[in-house]
């Protein structure tokens, strides 16, 4: 092999594909500079915990910041659970129910009370603290209801202990706190927003740059020290430190992490480059045109941050139910106190009725109604290759009207493949094997695609020799004394070869579809033509069909040309598609559909998809995509299978049904139990004691738990 072959990457493939598969111009990224940055909202990062009664973002400012509460809830749950064990063991009612006796000793009657007080202070007080904003904003929710329940149980239980008023509620108190801590730990774990997206974006930028001094020497310096018009050296494999213009050199640059598109872009003198993109084969000298916050990457970061901040807080169904239940419980308790005081005077019986009402209103079941379904649904999702980062995303998926798929790397594999072969009558496999043999040593993306196609067919490659790269044209080799040429239209021009009508029609059809055509020439005659394109994932066909059957509209976004977009859309049966879309425009397309009153899901894999993923009602990232895309999405497809989008909708709808069923039971039983607790049927001899009320509360919890477990039976198979 000759040295010239080492420069094989310079042949016509890159240019041909770039012409047929146009990329967004680098200067378009300058538009990012028009986006103004807004300070990050800590509470937006807690969107999943939507206020526990907070409806507006500005009101949420008064809420306790939960962004770091996951660890707190986890720690308090385990400690409180451990401390609850002595309470349960030394509760006479539980000893009677389960037929056991604990050792008695001096002061043993105080064991349950002592540990219950510790659990209340350690595990219960945080809920009371979080109820304060709900009181301040006059928006009662779960926190206020929980606080009311545990406070009443705590005060009454102490009063019962010291004033001999009967059995206290210490065990109900600690189990209620334990369940609430567990539910909120589960909730907090699903709350994390895409704050990691900005960190992932920042990692694309190198820390240092090689600054070329006026005397030609090269000095390494921090990227932050670069100035406009500085000249920097970008070696093969290095990241470009700043937006700029190529002053000297020639190379292919991988912009996939910025543009999301698969093919490297040929860069020559005068071409614009983007900070964070990866130089591949050659050295480049780049004149810096934008630094710091003015770079395209920084613009994308601003877009992501803005999209995060524009997220509206979604009111959790359980919070709504808790708010209604709060007013119902207070109303019934007040009415109970008034009526029984009028009838009998305010005595121990009246107090017992009021306490029973408030205890029955304790949301044991309500506290698990949503978190337990979420826990089971997210586990089921993980078992099916779906990672749920934000539970609100899974909940919202059931309402989606339109699913927008990014093309490259999502509906397609993001890599080139041979999609069609045209020969002059010879065997296609023989022609493919010859072409792959000529391309045997090249690392060019087109060459790899041809070799992969031959490998998939298990073809034996013939022996070729005397390789010679023809810069900007193709490559030449010999086989059995015959000259072999592989290249594109420029190679035909150089050899002065005119394709016949069959090959011309083949090339024309491929060009209309945005495909690259590579010719195999033997002894001056066209032997075969190969059409290459980004390969559509086999699963994409079924995914589109099933989504249409579910009455979910499918749209496609791409930075590719209209011809490429139309060809892929027609192939997949997608009627709505957007072509030649710049990064900021992807975000705008989501907004455009949302303004039409539609709930939008975005499925993507690239950095340029990040703003759209965050802006969408539901962001779904392909697991094999960039870290930024993954961090910006609420749901990640670990297996990179578009069919898993269908599973998301199935699971979301099933989870929602279980949530509603649980909420109906958890709240609905109070509609019956509260009047009984108040003594409506006392004249008929039906009167609920506090102990029975607590038992009903526990039964409700069991029913909710069992119903949630039925979610595991949902069939997510395709």
N, C-alpha and C positions, 0 to 999 in steps of 0.2 A: 504493500500500500504506500502510495506516495504521500509526501507532506501536504500536497495540495488537497488531498482528501480531508485533511483535518479542518479545512475551511468549508466543508460541505454545507455547513449551516447557512452559508450565505447564498445558497442557490434560490431559485425563484419561488419556492413554496411559500415562504413567509409573505412575500409581496403579493402573490396571487390571492392568498387567503385574506389578506388585509384589504385588498380591493373588493373582494366579493363579500366580505364579512366586516363592514366598516365599524369602527369603534367611535365612541363619543370623543370629539376633539378635546385635547388636553386643556385648551384655553376655556372650555366650557366650565371647567371646574372653578374658574375664577368667580363664577356666580355665587359660590359659597360665601364669598366675602360679604355679600349683602345681608347675610343672616346675622342678626344680632344675637349675642349670647345673653342668656338670662341666668341668674344664679340658681343653682340646683336647690330644689326643695327637699328637705329631709322627709317631709311628710308624704311627698309623692312617692318616695321609696317605700312607704308603708300603705300604698293604695289598697293592698289586699286586706287591710284591717280597717276598713273604711270608716273609721271614726267611732265605731261602737256608739252610734248615735249621731255622728257628725255628718252633715249633709253637704257642706260647702268647704272648699279648700281653705278659705280664709278663716272659717270657724275652726278648722282643724289645727290651726296654729296654737290654739289653747290646749289641745290634747297632749297628754303625755307622749313623748316620742317613743314609739315602739320599735324603731329601726334596729335597736340592739337588744330587744327583749327576748329573742329566741333562746339564748343561753340562760337568761334569767328564769324564764318559765320552765325550761327543762330542769334546771337545778332545783327550783322550788317545788316542782312536782315530785321528784324522787325523794327529797328530804321530807316533804309533807306526807307522802305515802308511807314512808318508814315510821314517822311519828304517829300516823293514824292507827297503826297496828295495835298499840296498847289501848287506844280508845275503843276499838271494836271488841277486843278481847275482854275488856272490863265493862262492857255494856250489858246489864242484866237481861234486856229484851233479846239480844242476840244469843246470849248464853242459853236462854230458854228455847229459842227457836231451833238452835243447832244441838241442844242437849249436852252442853259441856259446862264445867265449872272451873274458874280460875282460882288459884290460891288466894286466900284472904290474909291480910296482915294489917297492922295498924296503919291507917291512912289509905288503904286500898280503895276506899270509896271515892277518893279524890284523884285516882289515877286518870280516869277518863277525862275528868274536867281539866286537870293540869295539862295533859298533852293536847287537849282540844284548844285550850287557850293559846298554846305555843303555835299550833297549826293555824289558828285564826290570825294571830299577829304576823306570822311569817308568810303564810300562803294567801291569806284573805285580805289583808290590808292593801296590797297592790291593786286589787279590784276596786276597793273603796276609793283609792286615789284616782283611778281612771274614771270613776263615776262622777267626779267633781266637774269636769268639763261638760258632761251631759246635763248636769243640774244647771251649770252656768249658762249654757246655750238653750236650756229648756227643750232639750231633745232626748228624752229618756230612751234608753236602749238596754242592751244586754248587761252592760256594766252596772247600771243603776239597779236593775232587777236582781242581779247576783248580789250586789251590795246590800240591798234590802233583805234578801232572803238570809244571807249569812249573819247579818247584824241582828235581825229579829231572832233567829235561832240561837245565836250566841247570848244575847241579853236574856231571853226567856229561860234558856238552859241554866244560866247562872242564878237567875231568880228562883227557879224551881229547886236548885240545889241548896241555896241558902235559906229559903223561906218555906221549904217543904211543900211546893206547889204540885208535886207529882214528877213524872218522868221527864227528863230533859231531852234535848235533841243533839247531844254531843256527837253521836255517831253519824247522824244525818248531816251535821255541820261539816265534819272533817271529810266525809265522802263527797259532799257537794264541792268543797274547795278543791279536793284532789281531781275530781272530774273536770272542773273548770280550768285548772292549771294544765291538765293533759290536753284538753281541747284547744287551749290557747297556744300551747307549745306546738301542736300540730299546725295550727293556723299560722303562727309566726314562721315556721319552716317553709311554708308555701308563699309567704309574703314578699320574699326578696325580689326587688325589682331589678331591672337591667342596668344597675349602676356599674356592674362589671364590664359593660360594653365600652364605656369610655376608657377604662384601663386597658382593655384589649386593643382598642384603637391606638392608644398611646404606645403600646408595645411594638407597633409596626415601624415606628420611627427609630432609627439608630441613635445611639448616644453620642457618637463621635463622627467627624467628617475629616476627610483628607484634603486640606486646603492647599491649593497650588499658589505659591508665592510668586511675586513678579519676576524673581530670578530663576524660576522654574523648579525650585526645591518644593518638597511636599512635607507639610507639617500636620500632624493629627491634632485636632482641636474639638472642643465640645460643639455639638450642633447649635446649641443656644448662643454661641459666640459668632455664628455666621452672619454676614451682612449682605445686603443686596449687591449684586454684581460680582460677588466673590466667585472664584473659579475653583471647583472641587473635582477631585478624581474619584470616579466610581469604578472599582475593580469588579471583575467577574464574580458573581455570587453575592455582591454587597447590596445593601439597601440604599436607595437614593435618599440623601439626607434632607433635601428641600426641593420645592418646585423650581423648575428651571428650564433652560434651553440648552440643547446639546451644542457645545462649541466645537468639539472635535471627537472623532471616533464613530464607530458603527457597531451596533449590538441589538439583540432582541431583549426586550424588557417585559417581564411578567407583571402585568397590572391586575391580575386576577383578584388579589386581595382588596383592590380599590374598585375595579369595574365589575367584578364578578364574572367576567368573560374568560373563556378558556385559552384562546390563542395568544402567545406572546406578540408584542407589537414591535415591528422593526423601527429602530431609532437611528437616525443619521444626523449630520450637522443641520441645525435649524429646527429639529423636532423638539417638542415640549415634553418634559417628563414630570412625573408626579411623585412627591415625597412619599416614602413608604413602599413604593414599588421595587421589585427585585431585578437588578441587572443580571443577565445570564451569561453570554458567551464572550463578549468583547469588553474592552475598557472604554469608558466614556469620560469626557471632560465636560462638565456641566456648569453653565453660568447661572448663578442663583437669581431667580426672579421673584420669589416669595419666601418668607420665613415665618416661623412661629405661628401666630394666629391667622396669618394670611394664606397659609397653605390650603390646598384642597382637602387634605386629611383633617385639618383643624375645622374646616367648614362642615365636613361630614360629622365630626364630633359635636359641633353646635347643633346640627340637625337632629342628631340622636337625643341630645340633651333637651332641645325644645320639644321634641315629640314626647319625651318622658313627662315633661312638665304639663303638656296639654292633656294628659290622661285625666279624665274625670273620675272622681271617687265613686265606686259602685257600691250602692247600699246593699248589704248582705241581708238575705231574706230572714235569717235568724234575728238580726238586729231589729228588723221591722216587727217581727212577731213578738220579740221581747218588749218593744215599745208599747204595742197594743196590750200585751199581757200585764205590763206594769200598771197602766191606767185601769185595766180591769181588776187587778188584784187590789189596788188602793181603793178603788170605788166599792168593791164588794166588802173589803175589810171595814171601811168607814160606815157603809150601810149596815153591816152586821153589828158594829159597835153601837150605832145609834138605835137601831130597832130593839136589840136585846137590852140595852140600858133603859129604854122606855118601858119595856115589858117587865124586866126583872131587877133593874138597877145595875150599876156597874159592879160586878163581883167576879169571882174566880171563873165562873162559867162563861161570862161574857168575854173575859180576857182569853180564855181557852179557845173560844170560837174565832176570835180575831187572829190569834196566833196560828191556829189551824189553817185558816184561809191563806195567810201569808206563807206558811210552810208549803202548802200544796202548790202555791204559785212558784216555788223554787224551781228554777229551770234545769233540774238534773237532766231530763231528757232533751230539753231544748238546747242545752249546752253541747250535747253530743249529736244532735240531729244533723247538723251540717258537717262539723269536723270529722265525724266517723265515716260518713259517706265519702268525704274528700280523701281520707286516708285509704279507704278500700279502693276507690276509683283510681287514685294515683298509683297504688300498688298494682292493680290490674293493668293499668296503662304501661307501667314499666315492664311487666311480664310480656307485653305485646310490642315492645320496642318503642314506647312513647314515654319521654321524660317530661313530666309536668313541673315547670319551675314556678309557675304562678297559677294558683287554683282558680283565680277569677277568670283566667283565660279558658280553662276547661269548662267552667260554668257558662261562659259567654258563647262557647262554640255552638251551642244548640240553636242560637238565634241568628247565626250567620246566613246572609243572603247570597253573598258573592265570595268566592275564593280566588284570590289572585296568586298565580304561580309565576315565579321568576323562571325564565326558560333555561338558561345555561346552568348546569349543575343541579337543577331541581327536576324539571321535566326531562331534561337530557342529562347525560352522564358527565358533561363538561369536558369531554375528551373527543378527539377526532377518531373517526372510524370510516372504513370503506363501505359505502352504501350502494354503489352500483359499479359494474364493470362492463365495458364495451370492447369487443375484440374484432379483428378483421377476419374472423372465422376460426381462429385457433381456440384451443381449450382455455376457458377462463382461469382455471386453477394453474395451468402452466404459465399463463401470462402473469398472474399474481405472484407466483413463485419466482419468476425471473425478476420482476420489479422489486420484490423484497430482498432478493440476493444482491441487487445493485445498491440497495439502501441499507445493507447489512450493518455497516459501521457508523451510520449517522445517528446522532441523538436528536435530530430535528423532530418536532412533534408530528409532522406529516410522515416522516420515515418510520417512526415508531408505530403509527397507526397502520401503515402498510404491513409492517412485520407482524403486528398483532393479528391482523386479518389472516395472514398466511399461517400463523401459529394456531389460530382457532380452528383452521381446517386441517391441521396436522400435515401441512405440505412440506415435502423435502426440498430444500433450497439447492439449486444447482451451483456449481463452483464457478465463480467469476473472478477475474483478475484485472490488473492494470487499471485500478481506479484513478480517476482524475476529476476533481471538482472544477466546474466551470462557474466562476463567481457570478451570481445573479441570474444564472441560467439553469443549472442542474448538475448532473453528474454523468460521467461516461465510464464504461467498463467493457471488458471483453468476455465472451463466452463461446467456446468452440470456434474460435477464430473470427467471430462476428462482433461488430461494434454494437454495444447496447447503450442507449441514452435514456435517462429519466429526468423529466422536468415538465414545466408548464408552457404556456403560450410563448414566452420569451425564448424558450429553447427551440420551438418551431420556427420562430422568426430567424434565429441565428442559423438554423440548418436549412432555411428557405423551404420549409415543408408546408404544403397546403392540405389540411384535412379534407377528406371526401365528405359527401353530404351526410353520411351516417354518423361520422364522428363530429361533424359540425353541429348537427341536431342534438347529439348527446351533450356536447359542451354548452350549447345554448340553453337546453333544458336544465342542466346543472346550475348554470349561472343564474337563472331565474329563481332557483331555490336557494341561492346563496352558497352553493357548494363549490369546493375547490376541485379542479380537474388536473390530474397528473397523467402525462403520456409516457408510454414505453415505446421506444423507437429502436428497431433492429435493422441495421444496414441501410439507414436512410428512409425507412418506411414505418409508418405508424402501425405498431403491433397491437396495442391496446390502449384504452383510456380508462382511468379510474376516477370515480367521483367520491370525494370525501366530505364529510360533514359531522357536526356534533351529533353523536348517536342518541336517539331517543330511548329513554329507559323503557323496557318492556312493560313495567308496571304502570306507566303513565296512561296507557290506553284504557286499562281497566279502571283506574282511579277516576278518570274523566267520566267514563260511562256511569259508574256507580254514584258519583256526585250528582250527575244530571238526574238519575233516578230518584235521588233524595231531594229533588227540587232545589238544589244549590247551584247557582250559576257559576260557571268557571271562566276566568279571564287569565290572560297571559301578559306579562311584562318582560321586555327585553331591550337591551341597548343595541341589538342587532338591526340590520336594515329591514325595511318593510317586506322585501322579498323573502328573506330568511324567516321572518316572523310569520308571514302568511303561509309559507310552506309547512312549517311546524304546526301551526294552528289548524290548517286544513287536514294534515295527517292525523291529528289527535281529535278532530271534531270540535275544536274550540271556536266559537263564533265571535267572542270579544277579545281583542288583543291590542296591545299598545307597543309600537316599535320605535326604535331610535330614542329611547327614553334615557335621559341623563339621570344621575343619582338623585338630584333634588326633585326631579320630575316624577320619580317613582313615588316619592312621598306625596307629591301633589295628586297623583292619580288615585291614591287611597282616599285623600280628602275629597276629591271630585265625586267619587262613588258614595262616600259618606254623606255629602251634601244632598244627594238624591234620596236620602232616607234609608240607605242600605247599611246593614251590618257587614263589615268587611273583614275577612281573614287574609293574611299575607303569608305566602310560603316562599322562602328564599334561602340563599346560602352565602352570599357575598357581603362585603363591607357596605357596598352601595345599597344593599337591601336593608341595612340596619335601621335607617330612619323610617322606612315604610313598615318594617316589622314592628317597631315601637308605636308608630302612629295607628296602625290597624287595631280594630277591636280585639282581634286575636292574632298574635304573631307566632308563626310556626317556622322553625329553622330546620333545615336539613342537617343532620348530625355530622356529615362529612364536610360541611362548609366551614367557613372561617369562625374563629372564636368570637369575633364581634357579632356575627349573625346569631350565633348560638346564645350569646349573652343578652342580646336584644329581644329575644323571643320569650314568650311565656310557655311555649311547648316546643320540644325538640324531638325530631324523628331520628332516633338513634341509628336505625337501619337504613336511613336515607331512602326510604321507600315511600313514594307518593301515595300508595294505597293506604298507608297508615293515617293519612288525613281522613279517610272514610271512617277508620276506627275511632278517631277523635270525636267525630260527630255522633257516632253510635253511642259511645261511652258518655258523652256529654248529655245526650238526651236521656239515657237511662239513669245517670246520676241525678239529673234534675228531678226526674220522676220520684226517685227515692227520697230526695231532699224534701219535696213537697209532701209526700206521704208521711215522712218523719215529722215535719213541722206541723202538719194537720193533727197527728196524734199527740205530739209533745205539747202543743198549745190547746188542741181541741178537747183533750180530756179534762182540762181545767174548766171548760164551759159547763161540764157536768159536775165535776168534783167540787168546784168552788161554791156553788149554791148548797150542795150537801154539807160542805164544811161550815157554811154560814148558818146551817140549821133550818133550811127551808122546809124540810120534811121531819122536823123534830116532833111535831104532833103525831106523826105516824110511827114514831119510835126509831126513825132512821137518823142517826146522828154520828158523824165522823169525829173520832177523837184525834188529837194531834198525832198519836202513834199510827193510827190507821191511815191518816193523811200522808204521813211519811212513807208508809208501805205502798200506797197507791203511786206516790211519786217514784218509788223504786221500780214498781211494776212497769210504769211508763217508760223508764229508762231501758228495761230489759226488752220491751217490745220494740223500741227504736233501734236497739243494738241488733236484734235478730233481723229486723227488716233491712237494715243496712247491709248485713251479711249476704242477703239474697242478691245483692248487686254482683256478687262473684259469679253468679250463674249466667250473666249476660254473655251471649255468644258474639265475640268480636271477629270470628273467622270470616274470611272473604267468600 
